[in-house]
C-alpha cells in the first residue's frame, strides 16, 4: 500500500511534538442535547490533552440549529478568529462534527496557520496515536480515509483547476484534475485497507471459533473510555495489560484466562472504550474488534463510579452495544473506582443498583465478590453429572478439571469417579461415561 502513502500524509495525522499546541474549544448549546454543554466540553478538554495539546480558551454559543455555512454564527466565527490571534491559538476544536463545507468556510474566516478540526478528527487522531497492532493501525487508517475523502475539495481547493494530461494531444477533453486523482487514490486506499482487514477478520474469527469450540465461558469487558477496564482485567487475571489514566489508552482487544476458585477456566476480553458521539466510521472500522463483545456469553459493563456523568456514560455505552447487536447478551454492571468515593456514597449507589457489583481495581476491594458472581454466572447453564472415567482417559480427566465445576472426586478400581457440573459444550463428551 506504499504507493498511496503520499495521500495519507496529507490527511489527519497524530504526532506528539516537543511544543504542545495551544487549543481553543468551541461548543454549541442546542435544544435536546443529551449531555450538559459544560460536561461535554470538559470531556473534549481531556481528549485534547490526550492528543498532546493544551486548552487555553473556551467559547460557546447558544443556537436553535447549526449554521449551514459555518456551524456557528458568522459573528461568532469572526470572534473566534480574533481570539485565535490574541491568544496565539494553534488549534480550534469544535465539539460537534463539521461538514466539509463548514470546515472549509471556518478555515477561511479563522485564517492560517490556525487548524480547524472537529471532535471526530480529534478522536481519530488519538486512535492513531494509540494503535499498536497491525489490525488496530489498519482500522484507524480506514476510518481516517473515510473521514478524509469527502473533505478533499475543501482541503485542496487550489488543486481543482490543475489538470493532468491537458495541452497538446488532449483534444478529446481536458485531463484529469489533481483533485480527481487524489480522490481515486484515497478510494483505492480504502479498498486496499478493507481487503486486508477482511483477511485479518477471518484470522480473528478462526481464533474466536477455537475459543468457542473449547466450550470456555467467555466474558467481555465493555464500558466508557477510562472506566478502568484494563486495570480490572489486570486485577482479575494477574496480567499486565496497558492501563493508563488516559482516554482510549486501549484500542486492541486483549483476551486473558481467568481460573475460578473451583478450578474452572474462563476467558476475559478487554475491548476498546466507548464515548459519546463515537464516530460511526470508527464503529464500522472496529467491527472485528467489537465482535469480541457480541460473541461473548456475559458482558461486564464497567462504569466509572467516580464520574459525575456516569449515568450519561452508561447510556452512551448501551447505545453502542445496540449498534453492534449485543442487547440480548446477559450483562453485569460493575461500578469501578469506589476507592475514590466515601462510604455513604457507595452505599447509596448499592441501594439504587442492587444487582450491580462494586469494586476497586486499584485496591482490590470487591474483586472476590465479582469473581464469585462470575462463577455463578458461568455455572448457571451447566448440567449436573456423575461420571466414571477410565484411567486410560487421563486427558478427559484433565479437561474436566479445567473446564467443569467439580463437586466430588474419588478413585475406584475401574477409574476416576467425579461429580461435576459440566458446560453444555462438554456434556456430549462426558455422556458415554455417565453413571446413575
C-alpha positions in Angstrom: 0.0 0.0 0.0 3.0 2.3 -0.1 2.0 3.7 -3.5 -0.8 5.5 -1.8 1.2 6.7 1.2 1.5 10.3 -0.1 -2.2 10.8 0.1 -2.5 9.7 3.7 0.4 12.0 4.6 -1.9 14.9 3.8 -4.8 13.5 5.9 -5.3 13.7 9.7 -2.0 12.9 11.4 -1.1 12.5 15.1 2.4 13.4 16.2 3.4 14.4 19.7 5.6 17.4 19.2 8.1 19.0 21.7 6.0 22.1 21.9 2.4 21.3 22.9 -0.1 23.2 20.7 -2.5 25.8 22.2 -6.1 24.9 21.7 -9.4 26.7 21.7 -12.6 24.7 22.4 -15.8 25.7 20.7 -19.2 24.3 21.9 -22.8 25.0 20.7 -25.6 24.7 23.2 -28.7 23.4 21.3 -32.1 22.1 22.4 -32.3 18.4 23.0 -28.6 17.8 23.9 -28.2 14.6 25.9 -25.2 15.9 27.9 -24.8 19.3 29.5 -22.6 21.5 27.4 -20.0 22.1 30.1 -19.7 18.4 30.8 -19.1 17.6 27.1 -16.6 20.4 26.9 -14.8 19.0 29.9 -14.5 15.7 28.2 -13.4 17.4 25.0 -10.6 19.1 27.0 -9.4 15.6 28.2 -9.4 14.4 24.6 -7.3 17.4 23.6 -4.9 16.7 26.4 -4.6 13.1 25.4 -3.8 14.2 21.8 -1.0 16.3 23.1 -2.3 19.9 23.2 -3.2 22.4 26.0 -6.6 24.1 26.2 -6.1 27.8 26.8 -9.6 29.1 26.0 -13.2 28.1 25.5 -16.1 29.8 23.8 -19.7 28.7 23.4 -22.8 29.9 21.6 -26.5 29.0 22.0 -28.3 28.2 18.7 -31.6 26.6 17.8 -29.9 24.9 14.9 -26.3 24.9 13.4 -25.5 27.5 10.7 -25.2 25.5 7.4 -22.2 27.6 6.3 -20.1 27.9 9.4 -21.9 25.8 12.0 -21.7 28.8 14.4 -23.0 32.3 13.6 -20.9 34.5 11.4 -20.3 37.0 14.2 -19.1 34.2 16.4 -16.8 33.0 13.7 -15.2 36.4 13.5 -14.9 36.5 17.3 -13.1 33.1 17.2 -10.7 34.5 14.6 -9.8 37.4 16.7 -9.5 35.2 19.8 -7.1 32.9 18.0 -4.9 35.9 17.1 -5.0 37.4 20.6 -4.3 34.1 22.4 -1.8 32.7 19.8 -4.1 29.7 19.2 -2.8 26.8 17.1 -5.9 24.7 17.0 -9.6 25.4 17.1 -11.6 22.2 18.2 -15.3 22.0 17.6 -17.3 19.7 19.9 -19.5 18.5 17.1 -18.8 17.0 13.7 -18.4 19.7 10.9 -19.4 19.1 7.3 -16.6 19.5 4.8 -18.0 22.9 3.6 -18.4 24.2 7.2 -14.8 23.2 8.0 -13.6 24.9 4.8 -15.5 28.1 5.5 -14.3 28.3 9.0 -10.7 27.9 7.9 -11.1 30.9 5.6 -12.5 33.0 8.4 -10.0 32.0 11.0 -7.1 32.1 8.6 -3.7 30.3 8.6 -1.9 28.9 10.4 -4.8 28.0 12.8 -6.1 24.5 12.2 -9.8 23.9 12.5 -10.9 20.3 13.4 -13.9 18.7 14.9 -14.5 16.1 17.6 -14.4 13.2 15.1 -11.0 14.3 13.7 -9.6 14.6 17.3 -10.8 11.1 18.2 -9.3 9.7 15.1 -6.0 11.5 16.0 -6.0 9.8 19.4 -6.8 6.4 17.9 -3.9 6.7 15.5 -1.6 7.7 18.4 -2.6 4.6 20.5 -3.0 1.9 17.8 -0.2 -0.6 18.4 -1.1 -3.7 16.4 -1.3 -4.1 12.7 -5.1 -4.6 12.8 -5.5 -1.6 15.1 -3.5 0.7 12.8 -5.4 -0.5 9.7 -8.7 0.1 11.4 -7.7 3.6 12.3 -6.4 4.3 8.8 -9.6 3.1 7.3 -11.6 5.5 9.5 -9.2 8.3 8.7 -9.5 7.8 4.9 -13.3 7.6 5.1 -13.3 10.9 7.0 -10.8 12.4 4.6 -12.5 11.5 1.3 -15.4 14.0 1.3 -13.1 16.8 2.6 -10.6 16.7 -0.2 -12.3 19.6 -2.1 -12.1 21.9 1.0 -8.6 20.9 1.9 -7.1 21.1 -1.6 -9.3 23.6 -3.5 -6.3 25.2 -5.0 -5.7 22.0 -7.0 -9.2 21.9 -8.5 -8.0 23.7 -11.7 -4.7 21.9 -12.0 -5.3 19.5 -14.9 -3.1 16.5 -15.6 -2.5 15.4 -19.2 -4.0 18.6 -20.8 -2.5 20.7 -23.6 -1.2 19.3 -26.9 -2.7 16.0 -27.8 -5.6 16.3 -25.4 -8.3 17.2 -28.0 -10.6 14.5 -26.6 -11.2 16.5 -23.4 -9.3 18.1 -20.6 -7.1 15.9 -18.5 -7.8 14.7 -15.0 -7.6 17.2 -12.2 -5.2 16.6 -9.3 -8.3 16.5 -7.0 -9.8 13.7 -9.0 -6.5 11.8 -8.9 -6.3 12.2 -5.2 -9.9 11.1 -4.7 -9.3 8.0 -6.8 -6.2 7.2 -4.8 -7.9 7.6 -1.5 -10.7 5.3 -2.7 -8.1 2.7 -3.8 -6.5 3.0 -0.4 -9.9 2.4 1.3 -10.5 -0.7 -0.8 -7.0 -2.0 -0.1 -7.3 -1.5 3.7 -10.8 -3.1 3.7 -9.3 -6.1 1.8 -6.5 -6.5 4.3 -8.9 -6.0 7.3 -11.2 -8.7 5.9 -8.2 -11.1 5.9 -7.3 -10.2 9.5 -11.0 -10.5 10.5 -11.0 -14.1 9.1 -8.0 -14.9 11.2 -9.6 -13.4 14.3 -12.8 -15.3 13.5 -10.8 -18.6 13.4 -9.3 -17.7 16.7 -12.7 -16.9 18.2 -14.1 -20.2 16.8 -11.3 -22.0 18.6 -12.3 -20.4 21.9 -15.9 -21.1 21.2 -15.2 -24.8 20.3 -13.3 -25.1 23.6 -16.5 -24.5 25.5 -14.9 -22.0 27.7 -17.3 -19.4 29.3 -16.5 -16.1 27.6 -16.6 -12.7 29.4 -16.2 -9.4 27.6 -15.5 -6.1 29.3 -17.3 -3.1 27.8 -17.6 0.4 29.1 -16.9 4.1 28.7 -13.3 5.1 27.9 -11.1 5.4 31.0 -13.7 3.5 33.2 -10.8 1.2 34.3 -11.4 -1.9 32.1 -7.7 -2.6 31.6 -7.0 -2.2 35.3 -9.8 -4.6 36.1 -8.7 -7.3 33.7 -5.2 -7.0 35.3 -6.6 -7.3 38.8 -8.8 -10.3 37.8 -6.2 -12.3 35.8 -2.9 -11.0 37.1 -1.9 -9.9 33.6 -0.1 -6.7 32.6 -2.4 -5.1 30.0 -1.5 -1.5 29.4 -3.6 0.7 31.8 -3.1 4.5 31.6 -5.2 7.2 33.0 -5.8 8.5 29.5 -8.8 8.3 27.2 -8.6 5.4 24.7 -5.4 4.0 26.1 -6.6 0.6 24.9 -7.7 0.0 21.3 -6.8 -3.6 20.6 -8.8 -6.3 22.2 -6.9 -8.5 24.7 -8.0 -11.9 25.9 -6.7 -13.4 29.2 -7.5 -16.6 31.0 -9.1 -16.5 34.5 -9.0 -19.5 36.8 -12.1 -19.5 39.1 -11.8 -20.7 42.7 -13.3 -24.1 41.8 -10.5 -24.6 39.2 -12.7 -23.9 36.2 -11.1 -21.6 33.5 -12.9 -18.9 31.6 -11.7 -16.1 29.2 -11.9 -12.4 29.9 -11.6 -10.0 27.0 -10.7 -6.3 27.3 -12.0 -4.1 24.4 -11.9 -0.6 23.1 -13.6 2.0 25.3 -16.8 3.8 24.1 -17.5 7.6 24.2 -20.5 9.8 23.5 -20.7 10.9 19.8 -18.4 8.0 18.8 -17.9 8.4 15.1 -19.9 5.8 13.1 -16.9 5.2 10.9 -15.0 4.0 14.0 -17.8 1.6 14.9 -17.6 0.2 11.4 -13.8 0.1 11.2 -13.5 -1.6 14.6 -16.3 -4.2 13.8 -14.0 -7.2 14.1 -12.7 -6.0 17.5 -16.2 -5.3 18.7 -17.3 -8.7 17.6 -15.4 -9.9 20.7 -18.3 -8.4 22.7 -21.2 -9.6 20.6 -19.7 -13.2 20.7 -19.4 -13.3 24.5 -21.5 -15.2 27.0 -21.5 -12.4 29.5 -20.7 -8.7 29.3 -19.2 -6.8 32.3 -20.3 -3.2 31.8 -17.6 -1.3 33.7 -18.7 2.1 35.0 -16.5 4.8 36.5 -18.4 5.3 39.8 -16.4 8.5 40.5 -17.6 10.3 37.4 -20.3 12.9 37.8 -21.7 11.9 34.3 -21.7 8.1 34.9 -25.5 7.9 34.1 -24.9 9.5 30.7 -21.9 7.3 30.1 -24.0 4.2 30.8 -26.5 5.4 28.2 -23.7 6.1 25.6 -22.3 2.5 26.1 -25.8 1.0 25.8 -26.3 2.9 22.5 -23.1 1.4 21.0 -24.0 -2.1 22.3 -27.2 -1.7 20.5 -25.4 -0.7 17.3 -23.3 -4.0 17.4 -26.4 -6.0 18.3 -25.3 -7.1 21.7 -28.5 -6.2 23.6 -29.6 -9.8 24.2 -26.3 -10.9 25.9 -26.6 -11.1 29.7 -24.6 -8.3 31.5 -23.4 -7.3 34.9 -22.9 -3.6 35.7 -19.6 -3.2 37.6 -19.1 0.1 39.4 -15.3 0.6 39.5 -13.2 3.1 41.3 -15.2 3.0 44.5 -12.0 3.8 46.4 -12.5 7.4 45.2 -15.9 7.6 46.9 -16.9 8.0 50.5 -18.7 5.0 52.1 -22.0 6.8 52.3 -22.0 7.5 48.5 -21.1 3.8 47.8 -24.0 2.6 50.0 -26.4 4.9 48.2 -25.2 3.5 44.9 -25.7 0.0 46.2 -29.3 0.8 47.2 -30.1 2.2 43.8 -28.4 -0.6 41.9 -29.0 -3.8 43.9 -27.9 -6.2 41.1 -24.6 -4.4 40.3 -21.1 -5.2 41.6 -18.9 -2.6 43.3 -15.2 -2.9 43.0 -11.9 -1.0 43.0 -9.4 -2.4 40.5 -6.8 -0.2 42.2 -7.2 -1.6 45.8 -8.8 -5.0 45.1 -11.9 -4.2 47.1 -14.9 -6.2 45.9 -12.9 -8.3 43.4 -13.6 -11.6 45.3 -17.3 -10.9 45.2 -17.1 -10.2 41.5 -15.2 -13.4 40.9 -17.9 -15.3 42.9 -20.6 -13.7 40.7 -18.7 -14.8 37.6 -18.5 -18.4 38.9 -22.3 -18.4 39.5 -22.9 -17.0 36.0 -20.6 -19.5 34.3 -22.3 -22.4 36.2 -25.9 -21.2 35.6 -26.3 -23.3 32.4 -24.3 -26.3 33.5 -25.6 -29.8 33.7 -25.1 -31.9 36.9 -23.5 -35.2 36.1 -21.8 -38.2 37.8 -19.2 -39.8 35.6 -16.8 -42.7 35.8 -13.8 -42.1 33.6 -11.4 -45.0 32.9 -7.8 -44.5 33.9 -6.7 -44.6 30.2 -8.7 -41.4 29.6 -6.4 -39.2 31.6 -6.8 -36.3 29.1 -10.5 -36.3 29.7 -10.0 -36.0 33.5 -7.6 -33.1 32.9 -10.3 -31.4 30.7 -12.9 -31.9 33.4 -10.6 -30.2 35.9 -10.0 -27.2 33.6 -13.5 -26.7 32.2 -16.0 -28.1 34.7 -17.0 -27.3 38.3 -16.1 -30.4 40.4 -18.2 -31.3 43.4 -16.5 -34.5 44.5 -13.9 -36.9 43.2 -12.7 -40.4 44.1 -10.5 -43.1 42.6 -12.1 -46.5 42.2 -10.8 -49.8 40.8 -12.1 -49.1 37.3 -11.5 -45.4 37.0 -12.0 -41.9 38.4 -15.5 -41.1 39.6 -16.3 -37.4 39.5 -19.5 -35.5 40.5 -19.5 -32.3 38.5 -21.4 -29.5 36.7 -20.5 -29.6 33.0 -20.9 -26.7 30.5 -23.2 -27.6 27.6 -20.2 -27.9 25.2 -18.8 -30.9 27.2 -22.0 -32.8 28.0 -21.8 -34.9 24.9 -18.1 -35.9 25.5 -18.9 -37.0 29.1 -22.3 -38.7 28.4 -20.7 -42.1 27.5 -19.1 -42.2 30.9 -22.2 -41.1 32.9 -23.4 -43.3 35.7 -26.7 -43.1 37.6 
